[in-house]
C-alpha cells in the first residue's frame, strides 16, 4: 500500500501538468469557436478577467489577510502599469491573433516565449551571456532556432496532411471553416501573437521586481486581475464604442468562453504555483508542447482545422528551440552542495508549458 501511495505522490505533478495543458487546449478551442461566431476579442478579455477576479479575490482576501503588506501609491501605480501589459494587451493580442489564424497555429507560436524572454532579458542586461560557456551557446542557438521555426510556420504552408479522423472531410468542411485563413491573415495573426508574447515577457520581467516590494503573490495576482478588468473594459469600450451589441451574452459558446476562461486562469495559477514549488520552472515549461499537440488534435476534430506539412515542420523546429533554451536555463539553476544546502544564484525569468513563469518557484502569474 505504501508503494502505491509513493507512486501516486510522485505522479501528481505529472498529472497536474497534463490536466493544465488539457484545460488550456480546451480553452483555445472554445475561444476560437466564440471568436469565429463574432465575439469581440476585446470583450472576451474583459469578461474573462472579470470572472478571474471574482474567483481569485476571495482566496487572496482570506489566505493572505495577515501576511499582506501595506499598499502604497507607488506600488499601486506599478500594478496598474504591468496589468496593462498582461493580461490586457497580451490577451488582446493573443485573441486577435487567434481570430486571424487557427488554434493550432496560435498554440505553436506560444512556444517562442522562452526564447523571446531570453532575448529581451539580454537586451535589458538581466541575463548574462557568457559566450564561452556551452549553456550560453545553447540558449543563443535555441533562440535562433525558435525564431526560424516561427518564420517557417508563417511563410511556408506545404501540402495538407490527412489524419485518420479527418480523411475526406477537410476539403469539404474546411471551405467554410478554419481553412479560410489566407496568407495575409496569417501574417497579421503571427505579428499579433508575437506582440502578445513581447507584452507577456515584459510583464514577467517587471513582476519579478514588484514581488520584491509586494511579496503577497496571491493578492498581487488578484489586484492585477481587478485592475486588468477595469483597463480591459475601458479598452473594449474604446474599440467597440459603435457596437453595443458585442457586449450581449446569451446561453451560447460566448458565455462558456468567458466563464471557462476565468476558471482556467484560477486553476492554472494554483496548479503552476504548487508544481513549481516542488519541481521548478523548467519542469513546468517542458509540458508546453503537449498543449500544442492536444490543440492540434482537438482543432482538427471540432473546428475542422487543416494541418499543413510546413506548419508541422515549423512547430517541430520551435519545440527543438524551446528545449535548447530550457536545457541552457536548467544549467543556470543552483546545484546542491555536499551538505545538502542549495547554493545561491541570480536567476532570470523562465518560460512555462504553454507559456512563461516567474523564476521564483513560488511566484504566480496570469496565464492564458
N, C-alpha and C positions, 0 to 999 in steps of 0.2 A: 504493500500500500504506500509505503514511504517513497519507493522508486517512482511510482506513478505520479505522486504529488510533486516530486522533484522535476519530473519531465514536464508536467503541466506548468509549473512555475517558470521553468526555463523557456518554455514555448510561448508564454504570454506576450512578451514583446513582439515576437514574430506575428502572432495572431492579431495583436492590436494594430500593427502597421499594415497588415493585409486588409483589415477591416477599414482602416482610414483611407487607404488608396481606393478601395471599393466605393466608399462613400463619396470621395472626390470624383470618381469616374461617373457615378450615377448623377451627381450634381452637374457635371459637364453636359451630360445627355439631356437632363431636364432643362437646364439653362438654354442650350441650343434650340431645343424644341420650343421654348417660350419665346425666344428671340425670333425664330422663324415665323411665329404666329403674330408678330407685330409688337411684342413687348419692347419698350424702350430700354436700352442698356442703362441709361441714367436712372430711370425709375426702378429698375431691378436692383441697382446698387443701393439706392435709398431705402427701399423696403427691406432688403436683406440685412443691412446694418441696423435698422430699427429692430428687427426680430432678434439679431445677435445681442443688441443692447439689453433687451428685455430678458433674455436668457442668462447673460453673464453677470449683470449688475447685482442680483440678489446674492450670488455666491461671493462676489467681491466684498459686498457690504457685510456679510456675516463672517466670512473666514478671515478677513483682514481688518476687522474693526478695532483690534488692539495694536496691530503692528503697522497700520497705515501712517506714513509720515505726514507732516503738515504740508498742505498745499500752498504754494506761493504763486504770485502773478507771473514770475519768470518761467516757472515750470509749466504753468497752465498754457502760456503762450507757445512754449516749445511743443507741448502736446497737440495744440491746435495745428501747428505747422506740420508736424510729422503725420498727423491723421489726414491732412490734405494729400500727402504723398501716398500713404497707404492707410486706410483702404480706399479712399475716394478716387484719386486719379488712377491708381493701379487697377482697381476693379473696373473702373470705367473703360480704360484702355483694353483690359482683358476681355470684357464682354463685347466691346465694339469689335475687337479682333476676332472673337468667336463668331459674331454675327456675319462678318465678311468671309470667314473661312469655314472650317469644319471642326468638330470636337476633337477628332484625332490629330489634326494639324496643330491645334492650339495646345493640346496636351504634350505633344512632342516638342514644340517650341519652348515650353516652360523648362525643359531640361538645360537650357542655356544659362539658367540663373547662377549656378556655381561659378562658371567661367566669367560671367559678367560681374559678379561680385568680386572675384579675384582681380579683374582688370581695373575696376573702379577703386578698389582698395589700394592698388598700386599707384593709381593716379593721385589719390589723396594722401599718399605716403602712410597708409595704415597697414600696409603689407610690405615686408621686406623681401626683395628678390635677390637671393644670392646665386647668381647665375652659374657659379662654380659647383654648386651642390645639385645632386641628382633630383631631389624633391622639387626644387625651384624650376629646373629644366622641364620636369614632367608637368608641372602646373602651367607653365607657359605653353608647352606643346598641347596640353589638353584644351586650353583656351582657344588656340588657333584651330584645332580640330573641331571644336564645338561650333565656332563661327562658320567654318567651312561647311559643316553639316546643315546649319540653318540656311545658308545660301543655296545649298544643293536642294533642300526641300522646297524653297521658294521658287527657284528658277527652272528646275527640271521636273517634268511630270512623268514621262515614261508610259509604258503600256499599263492597262488595267489588270490588276491581279484578281482572279476569280477565286472566291472562297467557297467551301462546300455548302454553306448555308445561304450564299448569295448568287450561286450559279443560275444564270438565266433571268435574274431579277434586276441586276444593276442597271443594265442598259435601258430597261423599260421604266422602272420606277425612278431611277436617278434623274431622268429628264425634268421631272417636276419637283425633285427633291434637292439634296445637297450637292449633286454633281454640277449644278449650275454656277459653281464658283469659278469665275473667269480669272485669267492671269492678272488683270488689273486689280480685281478684288483681293486676290491672294497677296499681292504686293502690299496693298493698303493694310490688309489684316495683319501681315507679318510685321509691318512697321508699327502698328498699334500694339502688338504683343511685345515687341522689343522695347517700346516706350514704357509699357507697363512693367516690364522686368527692371528697367532702369529706376523707375519710381520705387519699386519694391526693394531694390538693392540699397538705394539712398535711405530709405526708411529704416532698414535693418542696421545700417551703419550709425544712423542718428539715434535709434532706440538704444543701442548699446551704451551710448553716452548718457542718455537721460536716466537709464536704470541706475546709474551711479548716484544720482541725486534724489531719485524717487524709486527705491528698490521694491515697492509693493507691486509685484508683477501682475497680479490678477486685477487690482484696482487700476493700474495703468492701462491694461487691456480694456477694461470697462469704460474708462474715460476716452480712450481712442475710439471705441465703438460709438459712444454717445456724441462726441464732437464730430466724428465722421458722419453720423446720421444727419446732424444739422448742416454740415457743409455739403454733403451729398444731396440733401433735399434742395438747398439753395442752388446748387449746380444744375440739378434736374429741372427746377422751375425756370432757370435762365435758358436752358437749352430747349425746353419743351413748352415755353410760355404760350405758344399759339395752339397747343394741342392738349386741352384739358382732359380729353378722353383717355389719354395714355395712363392716367392715374387710376382708372377704374379697374377694380379687381373682382373677378367673378369666380365661381367654383370651377376653375379650369387649371390648365398647366401653369399659368402665370402665378396663381396663388400658391401652387405647390412649389414653384421655383423660389418664391420669396420666403416661405416658411421653412422649406427644407434647407435652403442656403444658410439661413441663420442658425439652424440646429447643427448643421455640419460644421460651422465655424466653432461653436461651443464644444462639440465633440472633439474636433481636431486640436483645439487648444489644450484640453485636458490630456488627450492621448499623447501628443508630442511632448508636453511638459513632463509627463510621467516616464515615458520611454527614454527621453534624453537624460534624465537623472541617472538611469541605470546603464545605458549603452552609449550615450554620447551622440553628437550631431552627425557623424559620418554614418553610423548605423541607420539613422532616420533617413538620411539623404539617399542611401543605397536603394531604397524601395521606390524611388520616384519613377523609374522606367516601368515598374509593374503597373502603375496607374495608366501609363500610355498604352500598354498592351490591352488592359481592360477596356479603356475608352475605345480603342480601335475595334475590338470585338463587338461591344455594345452599340457603337455607332453604325457599324455595318448591318447589325440586326434590326435596330429600331429606327434609325434615321436613313437607312439605305445609302450610307456614305461609301463612295467608291475608293478603293485603295490602289494607289499607283506605285509602280516599281521605284521611280525616282524618289518619291517621298518616303518609302520604306527604307531605302538605302540611306537617305539623309537622316532619318530617325536613328538608324543604327550608328551612323557616324557621330551624331550628337551624343548618344549614350556612351560610346567609346571615349569621347572627350570628357564627358561627365565623370566617368570612373578614373580617368587620368588625373583630373583635378582633385577628386576626392582622395585618391591614393596619396597625392602630394600633400594634401591637407592632413591626412592621417599621420604622416611622418612629422608634422609640426606639433602633434599632441605631446604633452609631457609624458615621459616614461617612468614607471615605478622604480624607486631606488631599492637596494637590497633590504633596507629596513622596512619596506612596505609603504613608505610615505610617497607622496606624489610631488615631483619637482614642479616649481612654479615656472610658468612661461607665459609670454604675451600671446594671446590667441585672437585671431581675427574672425570676422563674420563668416559663417559657413552656410552651406546650402542644404535644403531638405528635399525628399520624395515628390513629389510634387510638385519642389518649391524650396524656399530658403528659411533657415532657422538662425537664431542668435547664437553666437559661440558659447555663451554661458549656458550650461546644460539645464539650468533652472529657469531660463528666460522663456517668456511666452510671446508669441507673435500672432498677428492676424493672418489667417490663411484664406485661400480661395475656396 
